[in-house]
Amino acid sequence: MKFTDGYWMLREGVSAAYPVEVLDVSPGPGSLEIHAPTQPIRHRGDLLKGPVMTVRAHAPMPDVIGVTLTHFDGEKERDPHFTVAERPEFAPQVSYDDEHALLTSGALTLRVARSGPWHLDFLTGGRPLTGSGGKGMGIMRDAGGGHYLREQLGLGVGTSVFGLGERFGPLVRNGQVVDMWNADGGTATEQAYKNVPFYLTDAGYGVFVDHPGRVSFEVGSESVSRVQFSVEGQRLTYYMIYGPTPKEILRKYTALTGRPALPPAWSFGLWLSTSFTTSYDEQTVSSFIDGMRERDLPLSVFHFDCFWMREFNWCDFEWDPRVFPDPEGMLARLKERGLRICVWINPYIAQRSPLFAEGRALGHLLRKPDGSVWQWDLWQPGMALVDFTSPTAREWYAAKLEALLGMGVDCFKTDFGERVPVDVAYADGSDPERMHNYYTYLYNRTVFDVLAKHRGEGEAVVFARSATAGSQQFPVHWGGDCESTYEAMAESLRGGLSLGMSGFGYWSHDIGGFEGTPDPALFKRWIAFGLLSSHSRLHGSSSYRVPWLFDEEAVDVLRLFTKLKMGLMPYLSAAARTAHTEGLPMMRAMVLEFPDDPACAHLERQYMLGPDLLVAPVFSDAGDVAYYVPEGTWTHFLTGESVTGPRWVRERHGFLSVPLLVRPGAVIPVGAVDDRPDYAYADGVTLRVFAPEPGSQVTVPVGETTFTVAREGDTLRASAGDPSAPWSVECGGRTARAEAGSGFLTLELDV
């Protein structure tokens, strides 16, 4: 939200009060409380008027400092709130002298000037990271009577800003206006399904604004040298998070707001959907599955989209008896084929659904302030929303899902959750504006918890569209409704990389695009991108996505890249575990891995899959692609050819190829199985070693086993922590094999 009219003036009807100096500082146990008047205190008469900004600072954990700005402290506390972790045993240092008051948390220090003009700085090692100076922090009022608190933090020369959720525009946020307000807007606009009030910079710090409702960000847009954020109300809290690297910032941010759960191994296989409005029954489903098996196309999950339920009954969680007369038998038959089953759900209850009358009678549906059920006709006629702030409503909703789990369903696609009204009254008294974005957290947590309870902690997985801060704990998430175009494929990738920079570990998208039907060339290019993503799903709107409906080459492309992903599962499994334990995404923007390479900041058409594989999807029929290679000698995983960076590379690829490069010195474990994602990764694994430097040593986790590969002169020496199965090492076209029980092997290099 913009308040100013250029540098000198305020917009018509806007008034502002900015801290100008410090009146006093009250140090507490690990905290500071600062009173900052908005006019100079020249004599006692100036003490009789306000406003005065109260600034409180505390540190929940090392390298993190929270700052709360307050105007009127008597405002009623409004729910909901994000859950923010704190370490009670951690004690930050407080110090102050005649010039400054300081709060130090690990390597991060907040310093506020006690004399002279107002200035609040964040430092590390005496070096400034960013700060709030004159006319930065402010109490703002608009012409309509709205009361806002605003903060502006300095944006250094050359600093790039990332994150703020899954956003489909340019990856670097500088110059953008970004409002935190979940919307069902597709992937082609500034709207987003997943708004996360956290941004990350390549200057050593990130900022999390602890407000679940609408937060308005002006990223170098209202003031080009500052990042501005504002909320309506009397209180604003934000956390400064020191890295110094982007990876460390994400580790600390996810320690603050929650780390992603680890999805089950089977979820990394290929998902096939009925698609949305297509006609299908058990015979159709069986024909798809038979066709995949006949063509040697590994399939792990089959997904039933909306019309598994009867029209106008979404959601009643009952199979449409006209097309699925024997759902339990059908699910048993599908599971006999080794498939997992996913079904589509949402949090909306149509008026025709029997659950509408039941939910209304029990008080489980969201109500208007006058007590009547909130309804509208968008999406489903007369639909209402489940009020997930009510524990009994959550239990009621969960019980419907438990019945499906009892039938044999394994997971749920948790669609929607963005179209949440504000003219309502929640059961727990939550503020509707703050609940708009937070609703999706309660919705997806309810579903995820049901799965964890009945399938086990390691087996729970959803396929969610909407999210906010903290939702990364309930994976996985997909990019929403995109068109079947190369432009939409590129905007989807930007969205996924942005979400990864916002603390989310796993991400997917609709292979081929959702709206429309892709032509065969686009479909084949998207397959390569989709199978080199965290999770991979064939899904569309009004047309099927089985490859033989496009052309026979599409079958070959899908087979190649599905089997490639299955073989890479030992590597991908380790990257997934890192997302779970450290909060680092599987699909990583290049700047996350190479923050010191200035060329990487704006790269948004390529990414790192895990720490060691560079992927550059092809966005053209002809196969022309340009991508950037960082420093070192990289190797094409599919061909063995090498390319030395740093430089830009231009290539042309057929449909059975894609730029997939291995980082210099990496060891990529390749499994012996290529028809399923869940297997014993260490059994028969091949450790492919790429351009090892003399004296280098790499430790590689593979399942429950750890391998170590070291280069000594012209020899590779490898050891296995648990040599219970055969394994091998490959480098430069040479291979050495170890039998079961052999914990060591050597390989002479051809140098």
N, C-alpha and C positions, 0 to 999 in steps of 0.2 A: 504494500500500500504506500503510495506516494503522498507526502505531506507538504513538500516544498514546491515552489514555483521558481525553478532555477536555483542559483547559489544563494541569492540574497533574500528572497521573499518566500512567504508561506502561501499555500494555496488559499483561495477565497474561503472564508469561514473557518480556517484552521488556526488554532492558537497553540503555542508551545511554551514549555518551561524546561530549561536545561540546567543541570547542576553547574555551578560556577566555581565553587570552592568547597572545602571540607570544614564543617563546623567542629566536629569531634569524631574520634574513633574509639570504640569500646572493644578491646581485645577480650576474647573469651577462650575457653578450652578448644583449641583447634579452629577458631573462627574469628572473624572481624565483623563489627557492625559500624557502618559509616553513615553519618548524617550529612547530607550535601544540600545546602540551600540553593535555590534557583535565582537568588539575587545576592549581590555582595553584602556582607555584614560590615557596615562602616560604623554603626553605633547601635545602641540598645533598641532604638526604634525599628531597626531592620529585623529584629528578632520577633516582631509581632505579626509577621505576615509570612505567607508561604507562596507556593508549595515548597516542601522539603522532600528530597528523595532519600529514602532509607535503603542502603546497599548492604546486604549481608553476604559474606563469603565463607564457605566451608570447603572441606576436602573429603570426599567419601572414600578415596583410595589414592595411592601414589600416582602422580602425574595428571591428576584430575582435580579441577577446582570448580565448585559451583558458585554462581553469583545470582542473588535474588534481588530484583529491583521492586520496591514497594512505594506506592503513593499513600493511599488510605489503608492502614493495616486492619481496619475493622470490617473489611469486606468478608462476607460469609464464604467459607471454604467450599469450593464447588468440585464435585466429582464428575468424571473419573480422573485418576492420576496414573501416569506411567509408573511402573514398578522400576525403581532405580536401586541397584545394589550398593551397599555400603559395607566397609570393613570396620567393625567397631573397634578392633584392636589398633587400627592405624591412627597415629597422632601427628598431624601436620605441625609445623613450627610457626609460631606467631612472634613477630618482632616489630618494634617501631621506635622511631627517634623523632627529632624535631622536624625532619623533612619528609619522611615517608612512613607508612604503615605497610607491613609485608606479611603475607601468608604464603608459606612454602610447602608444597606437596611434592615430594620426590624431587625431580629435576625442574619442576614448574613453580614459578613464583608470581603471585599477584602483588603488584605494588601500586599504592595510591598516594598521590602527593598530598601532604597535610597542609602545605602552604602554597600560595600562588594559585594560578588557574587550575580548575579541575582537570585531572588526568588520571586514568586508571590504565595500567599496563600489565601485560603478561610477558614474563621474561624466562629465559633458560640460560644458565651460566652467565648472567649479566647481559645477555643479548635479547633485545626486544623481539617478540614474535608478532604481536598485534596489540591493540589497545583501543580504548574509548576516550576520545578527546573532546574538545570544545564542540558543543551542539551535536554531540553524538547520542549520548543517553538523554532521553527526554520523556516528559509527560505531555501527551498530545491530545487535543480535543478537536473534533470536526464540527462542521456546521449542523449536523444532525444530532448533536449531543453525545456522540460516541466518545468514550474515554479510552485512550490507548497508552501503553508503555512501549517505548522504542529503544533499541540499542543499535549503535553503529560501531563496527570493529574495523580497524584499518586493514586495507588490502595492499600489500607491498607490491612493488614493481615486479612484474613477471610472475606473480602468484596466480595459480589457477585453482578454481573451486569446482568440486565434484560432489555428486550425491544428491540429496534431497528426495530420494526415492527413485522409483522406476519412471524415468522421464525420457521421452522419445525424441526430443530435440537434440541439439549439439551437446556432446558429452561434457564439455567445459561449460559451467554455468555462468561464467562472467558475462555481464551485460543482460542477463535474463531477469524477468519478474516471475517469481514462483510462489504460488499460494498453496498452502497445505489444506486441500479440500478434496477428499476422495470423490471421484465421479466416474460414471460409466460412459466414458468418452472415446473408447477405441484407442488406437495407437498413433493416430495421425494429427493430434492436436496437442495443445499445451496442458490439457487435462491429464490426470493420472489416476489409475486404480490404487496405486500404492504410494501414498505420500508419507515421507519420513522426515521430520524436522531435524535432520542431522546433515551437516556438510563437512567435507574433508578437503584439505588443501595440500598442495605439494610444498608448503612452507613450514612443515613440521607440526601442524596442529589441526584439530577438528573441533567443531562446535555442535553440541546437542541442545536444542531448545526444548525444555521440559514442559511442553504444553500440548495436550492431545487434540485440541480443536484447531481453529483456523490460525495459522501463523503465516504472516505475509513476509516474504523475503524479497529484498531488492539487492541483487548480487552485482555490485558495481554498475547499477542502473540508475538509481536516483542520485547517488553520489558515486562517481566512477572509481573513487579510490577507497570505497568502504563497502562492506557487506552489512546491510541493514535488515533487521527483523523486528516485527512488532506484533503485539496481541492486544485485543480489546479486553479491558479490565483494569484492576488495580495492582496486579502482581505479575512479574515475569521472571522466570528462572532459566538460566542457561548454564551449561557445563563446558568449560574449556578443557580440551583433552590434548596433552602433549604426546608426540610420537617418539622420536623425531620422524621416522619413516611412515609412509602411508600404511604399511602393514601393521606397524605398532599402534597407530591410531585406531585401526579397525579392531585389533586385539583388545585394546582398552575400552573402546566404545561398546563392543559386544560383551565384555566383562561387566559393564555398567547396566546394559539393557537386556542381556540374555544371549546365550550362544545357540546356534541352530542344533536341533536334534539330529541324530545320524539316521538317515533313511535306510530302510532295509535294502540289501544288495539287489533283490529282484526288481526293485523300482528303477534301477538304472538300465534295464533292458528296454526293448521297443514296446511302446503302447500303441494299440490300434483302436480307433473309435468308430462307432456307428455314424458319426457326424451328427449335426444338429437336427435339421428339418427333413432329412432323408427318410424314406420308408424302409422299415426293417422289421424282421421277426426272427425267430430262432433259426429258420432255414437260411435267411440272409446272413446272420452271424456265422453260422456253421460254414457257409460257402466261403466267407472271407478267411476263416481260420484254416479250412481245408486248402484254399488257394495259397495261403502263406506257406503251409507245410509242404505242399506239392512242389513249390518253387524254392525250397530250402531257404526260407526267410525266417530267421529266429524271431519268435514273438513271445513276450513275457506277460503282458497285461492286456486284457480286453476291456474296453470302456463302453458302457451304455449311457448315451446322452439322454436329453430331456424326455423323449417320448417312450422311455421304458414305463413311465407313468401315463395315465390317461390325460388327454388334453383338458385344460381348464381345472385340473386337479392338482397342479403343482403347488405345494408339495403335499402329497398324502402318503408317500413312501410305500405305495401299493403298486405291484406290477399290473400293467394293463392286461386284463384277462383275455381280451380279444386277440392279442398277438403273442402273449406269453401265458398260456393256460397252465403250464407246469414249471413255474420259475425255479423251484427247488431242484427239480429233476434236471432242468437245463443247466443250472449252475454246477451241479454235480458232474454233468457230462463235460462241461468246459474245464472243470478242475482236473478231471481225469486226463486231460490233454496237457496238464502241467501249467495251466494259465492261472494268473491271479485276476480277480474281477474288481472293477471300479464302476460305481454308478454316480450319476449326476444328482446333486441336491442343491438347494439354496435355502435362505432363511425366510422366504416369503410363503405365505399360505393363501391360496386363492379362495374366494368366497364359496365356490362350488365344492372345494375339498371338504370331506367330513371333518377334517381336523380344524376347520375354521370354527364351526359351532362348538367343538370340544375345547379348543383353545380359548374362545371367548368366554365360555362358561367357567373355565378354570382360572381366568384372569391372566393367561400367558401371552396375550397379544398386546402389542404396544398401543397405548391409548392417547387420545387427545386430552388437553387439560380439563375438559368437561366430563371425562370418564368414558366417552364413547370410543369404540375401536377406530384407530386411524386406518383409512383405506384409500386406495386410488386404483385406476384402471391400467396404468402403465405396467407392461410385462405380463400380468395375469389379471383378468377382470375381477375387480373388487378385492384385490389382494391386501393382506395385512402382513405385519412383521412380527416375528417372535421377539419378545422382550427378554433378551439375554442378561439383563441386569438382575432378573429374578432367579434365585437358585432353583426354585421349583419349576420354572419354565425351562431352565437348562436341563433339569432332570427329565422333564416331559419330552423334550426334543431328543435327548440322548436315548431314551427308551425306544423311540421309533427306529433309531439307527441300530440299536442293539438287536432288534428283530431281524434286520437285514444281515447283520453279521452272523446271526444264527443260521441264516439260509445259506451262507457261504460267500457273501460279499467280503472283500478284503480291504477296500479303501474307498474314499469318497472324493469326488471332484466338488469342492466347495465353491460354487460359482456365486457371483454377485456379492452383496454386502456393502455396496457403495451408495445405493439410492436410499439414503436414510434421512427422514425429515427432521426438522427442528421445531415444528409446531406440535410437540408431543410432551407427554409427562411419563417419565420412566418409573418403574416400580420402586427403584432404590433412591429416587430423587435426583438422579444424575442430571447435570446440566445438558440440555439437548445439543447445544453448540459444541461442547467438549466431547459428546458421545458420537457425533457424526462420523469422525474418523475412527474412534476407538471401538465402535460397534463391531467392526470386522475382527478385532482382537478377541473379543468375547465369543463371537460366532465360531471362528476357526479353532480357538482353544477348546471350546465345548466338544467339537467333533474330534479333534486330535486326542483329547483326553479319553473319549470313549474308545478309540482305537487302541491307545496305549493300555487301557484297562483290560480289554478283551483280547487283544492280539499280542500284547507285550510291548515293553518300551522300545525295543529294537525293531518292531514290526509296524509301528504307526507311521503312516504317511498320508497326507492329503494332497490334492492338486488345486491350489487356491489361486484366486484372482485378486482379491482385495487384501490390503495389508496396511499396517502403520508401524511405528517404532515398537519393537518387541515381538512383532509377528514372525520375525525370522526364526523364532523357536519352534514354529509349527510348519515345517517344510512339506511339499515343495510349492513353489509359486510359478505360474506361467503368465505370459505377457498379455493375454487378452485378445481382443478382436482386431486383427490386422487384415489388410487387403491382400489379395494374391498378386503382388507386384514386387519387383526388386526393391523399389523404394520402401515398401512396407517391411521387407526382409531386413533392410538396413536400419530402419527405425526400430524394429524389434531388437536387433543387436544392441543398439544404443541404449534402449531401455534396460536390457539385461545387464549390461556393464554398469550402468548407473545404479541399478539395484544392488549389484555386488559391492559397489563403493558405499552402500548405505547399510551394510551389515548382514546382507542376505547371502547364504552360502550356496544355494541351489536354485536353478532357474531353467524354465523351459518355454516353448512357444509352439504354435501350430505349424507343423511342417507343411509347406505349400501355401500357407496363409489361410485365414478363416473365411473372409468374404470373397465370393466368386470362386471360380475354378482356375487353377494355374495351368498355363500351357506346359507341355512336357518338359521343355528346357528349364523353366523356372522351378518346376517341381523337383527335377533332378539336382539342380544347384542347391535347393533348400534342404534336400535330403542330407547332403554332405555336412552342411551347417548344423542340421538338427541332430545328427548322430555324433557330432563332435561338440555337443552341449551337455550340460549336467544331466538332464533328463530329456527323453526323446518321444514325441507323440505325433502320430498321424491323425489329424482332425480337421474338419472343415464345416462349413455352414450348410449348404444345400447340395453338396456333391460328395461322393465317397472319396476316400484317399488310399484305396488299395492300388499298388503301383501298376498292375497290368491294365488298368483302365486308361493309363496314359500312353505307355508304349512298352515294348519288351525290354528296351534298354533301362527303363526306370526300375524294372525288376532287378537287373544286374547291379545297378547303382545302389539300390537299397540293400541287396545281399552283401555287397562289398563293404559298405560303411557300417552296417549292423554287425557283421562279423569282426570288422576292425575294432569297433567299440567293445565287443565282448572280449576280444583278445587283450585289450588294454585295461580290462577291469582290475588287474593287480595294481596298476598305476593309478587308475581313477579312484579305486577304493581308498588308497592312501590319501589322495587329495580330498576326498569326501570326509575322511576322518579329521584332516586338518581343519576343514570348515567347521566341524563339530567341536573340536578342542580349542581352536584358536580364533575362530570367527573369520577366517580368510576364505573368500569365495572360490569355488572351483573354476569358474570362468572369470578371469581377471583382466581388467583394463591394463594396457601395457605400462602405464605410469605406475601401477601398483608394484610391478616387478622391477621396473627400471626408472626410479624416481630421479636419478641423477642424469638421465639422458633427456635433454630438453626437447628432442624430437618426439618423445613419447606422450607428452601431455595431451595433445589433441588427436591422437590416433583412436579412431572409433569404428574402423572397418576391419579390425583384426584384434586378437586377444590371445592371452595365454590360458591354456587349459591345464590347470595345475601349474606347478612352478616351472616345467621344462618343455612343454609343447606349445609352439606358436601356431595359431590357426588363422588363416586369411580366407574367409568365405569368398566365393566368386559371385559377383553381382551382374553377370551379363550372359546372354545366350552363347556368344562366341567364346567365352572362357578367358577373356583378357582380365588380368588382375594386377594391381600394383600394391606392394606392401613394403613395410620398413623392417630391416633386419638390424638389431642392435649389435654392439661390438662382439667380435669373435667369429669363429668358423662354425656355422650352423649346418645341419644335415637334414635333407629331405627324408622324412621317415619312410615314405612309400617307394622312393627310387634310390636312395643312398647318395644322391648328388649333394655336393656341398656348396655353400655360398658364404662369403666372408663379409661381415659388416664392420662398422656401421655404414649402411647405404640403402637406398631404395632399389627394389627389384621389380621388374616388369616381366610377367610370364603369361603364357596361354595354356590353359588346362582343359583337357577333355572332361566329359561328365564322370569318368571313373577316376578322377584325380582332383586334388585340392592342395593348395600350399599348407603343408603340415610339417613344420620344422622342429628339430630337436636342439635344445640349448647346448652349447659347447660344454663338454665334461659331464653331461647327464647320463644316468643309467636308467633306462626305461624297462621295467619288468613286463614281459609279454606272456600271457597265460597260454596253457596248452588246450584250452577250451574256447570255441568260438560260436557256440550255439545257445548259450545262456549266460546271464550275468552273475549267478550265484553258484560258485564252485570253490574247490580248495585251490586257492590261487598259487600256492607254493609248489603244488604237485606238477612237476614237469615244466616249471617256469623257465623262461629264457631271459637272462639279463643282457639287454642290448646296450652296449657301452659306446658312447659317441665322443670322439675327439678328447680322450683323457690327457691331461697335462702330466708330465713327469712329476712324481712326488705327490700326486693327488690321491685322495681317498674319499669314497662316497659310501654312505650307509643307506640301505634301501629297505624299508619295511614292505614285506609281502605277506598279507594275511597275518598270521600269528608268528611268522618267521622274520628274522632280520638277516640280510645279506650285506657283506662289506666287500667292496671292490677297490683295489689300490693299484696304481701303476708304479712299478719300480724299474727304472730304466726302460727296456724294451719288453718288459713282461708285465702282464696283468695277473695279480694274485687275488683270488676271490675266496671268501669263506661264508659258510651258512651256519646260522645259529641253531637250526634244527634240520639236519639233513635226512629226514625220514623219507623223502621222495627224490627221484632223479631231478636234476636241474642242470642248466648249462649257461655259459657265458659266450656272447658273440660280440666281436669288434672288428670292423674293417673287413668283413667277409670271412673271417676265421671264427671257428667255433670250438670250444672245449666243453665236454660233457662230464658230469659227475653222476655216478650211480647212487641209488638210495643208500644212505649211511655214510656217504663220503662228504665230509664237511669242508674240503679244500680242493681247489684246482688252480692250475696256472694256464695262461694262454700267451704264447709268443706273438708279439705284434709284428706286422709287416710295415716297417718304417723306411 
